Structure formats: C-alpha cells, structure tokens
Amino acid sequence: MLRAINGFCMAALFATIESWLNLRSTAESRGRILSWYMVASYLGTGAGQFLVNAWGVHGIELFCLAALLVSLSLVPVTLTHAEGPELGHTAPLGVVRLFQLSPLGVVGAGGAGILSGAFYSLGPIFGATAGLDVLDISVLMGVMVFGGLVLQWPIGRLSDRFDRRTVLLIMLLATTLVCAIIYGWAVQDGGFVPLMLLVGLFGGSVATIYPLVVAHTFDWVPRDNMVAASSGLLLAWAAGATLGPILGALVMQWLGDEALFLFLALMALGLAGFTRYRMSRRAALPSNEQAPYVPVTTTACVSGPLDPRTGPATA
C-alpha cells in the first residue's frame, strides 16, 4: 500500500515538474529544455544509487533521507513568484488504434519497460548473490544509469540518418549479446571490472530502446495525435515495467538469481525478432521524412507536450 502511494505521489511530482517546464518554455527552447531535463534526471538517478552507502540498508535512515531530499527540493520553488503550472488533460489515443498505427511502437514500449523494470528491481538481488557488497551494488546500478546517458546522442544521430528500425534491431541484438555475456560472467565469476563495463553497455543499449520506439511511432502518427500517442506508449512502458520484475523473479526462482540476465537476453531477443518481422511487413520511411530522435524520459505523460516534435508549447 505504501509503495503504491509513493508511486502515485512521484508520478504527480514529475507531472507537475514537466508541466511547469512546458509552461515556461517556448517553441524554440523546448528541445534544449527537454535535453537538460533528461540530463538532470539521469544524473540525479545515477548519483542517488550511491546514497545507499550513507547508512545501513536495514534501518529507516535511508527512507528518512529520501523524504528529506524531496522536501528540500520544494524550497527553491517556494522562494519563487512563478505561477503554478496548468496540468491540463490529454485524451489518450486508444491502445488498439495506436497498435494499428504502429504495432512495433506498442510492443517495443512494453518490451523496453520489461527490460528496465526487471533490472532496476532485481539488479541488486543479482549483485548480492554474486557476492557484491553494498558499495559494489550501488556502483553496479549507477553504471547502468550513466551508460544510458552516454549513448543517447550517438544512437540518436544514427537513427536520424538510417532506418530507425535497423538501429533499434542492432541495439536489441547488442542488448541480447551483452546480457548473455553477463550471464556467462555470473556463472564463471569473471571479475568486478568486466562486470561494470558490461553493465554500462547494457544500460546504454536499454536506455535507447524507448526513445527509438517513440521516434519510430511518431514517424507514422499524425502530428495532432503525437501527445496522445506519447501517453499511450508510456502506458505500455509502465505495464511492461510492472510485469518485468514479476516474470524476472519467477525465472530467478526457478533457475537461480544469476538467471536474471538470461531472462533479459531472451526478452531482448524476442523483441528483436518482432522488430525484424515488422521490417518485413512495412517499408521504411526515407531518412528525411522521419521524425527527429529526442531522448525522451519515462516519467509522466505530461512530458509529451514538452517534446519539441509535438508542436508549439501550450500553457
């Protein structure tokens, strides 16, 4: 119950932040603002992994620290005289209709949620079983986040120059390969540094899947429906992120905790197979007709209007 309430509150917090950014941005500055927002989000998430070393993980101190940091974040806002944001309302695009417009978009968003949700929830358990201490586990999780930040722009540039689905397929196959190697590392105990490098590559490849899926979907969705499509894709991602830890935990229970990356490899491979199937069903758009790649976040549906591809900013 408390976890559900916390999730609701954090979603509302992100919705408020993104609405405020959308309100204060212009059509010319939205892309830059969204990029810096994404960088801040990644840096905060990555640095937050290391806060588990501040106190013991078995007490309540870390929960108190999280509550304190969230409360302190309100101070700069309350010291300003800016008007409060208008959250507004965006009518969602029906899942069936969205699937008709872009089957790969819906399936890919759900698959991206499964991959990231499973690792974020079960990665620390994998690390503990592998013999890592609390500091090592925090490095493990932090490297994954920072890897995602580093690869956003180079992969985005490639996806704008070539068939988006080809780039997505390559990233999914790379994810499969890296996860298979990490699974082999877990079985053979191949050392800490190689594990960190591999997890960084895993984080970089997984973090690009959702933005690639969104960009591909926007290639086929009318501009007037892009905000609604963004909400629908986020819903598919959230469903996957909810299902991923459950499925991953079942696999780990059956085959051992090291099987987390075997599960992730199979999920990425299945998604790669579906991507290849869709490539055979519909011809690619010319690169000059594709919507530009934007490193979007998976926080709240309000980030849709902030996306520079969706049209002018509205209050």
Buried (B, 14 or more C-beta within 10 A) or exposed (E): EEEEEEEEEEBEBBBBBBBBBBBBBEEEEBBEBBBEBBEEBBEEBBEBBBEBBEBEEEEEEBEEBEEEEEEEEEEEEEEEEEEEBEBEEBEBBEBEBBBEBBBBBBBBBBBBBBBBBBBBBBBBBBBBBBEBEBEBBBBBBBBBBBBBBBBBEEBBEBBBEBBBBBBBBBBBBBBBBBBBBBBBBBEEEBEBEEBBEBBBBBBBBBBBBBBBBBBBBBBBBEEEBBBBBBBBBBBBBBBBBBBBBEBBBEBBEEEBBBBBBBBBBBBBBBBBEBBBEBBEEEEBBEEEEBBEBBBBBBBBBBBBBBBBBBBEBEE
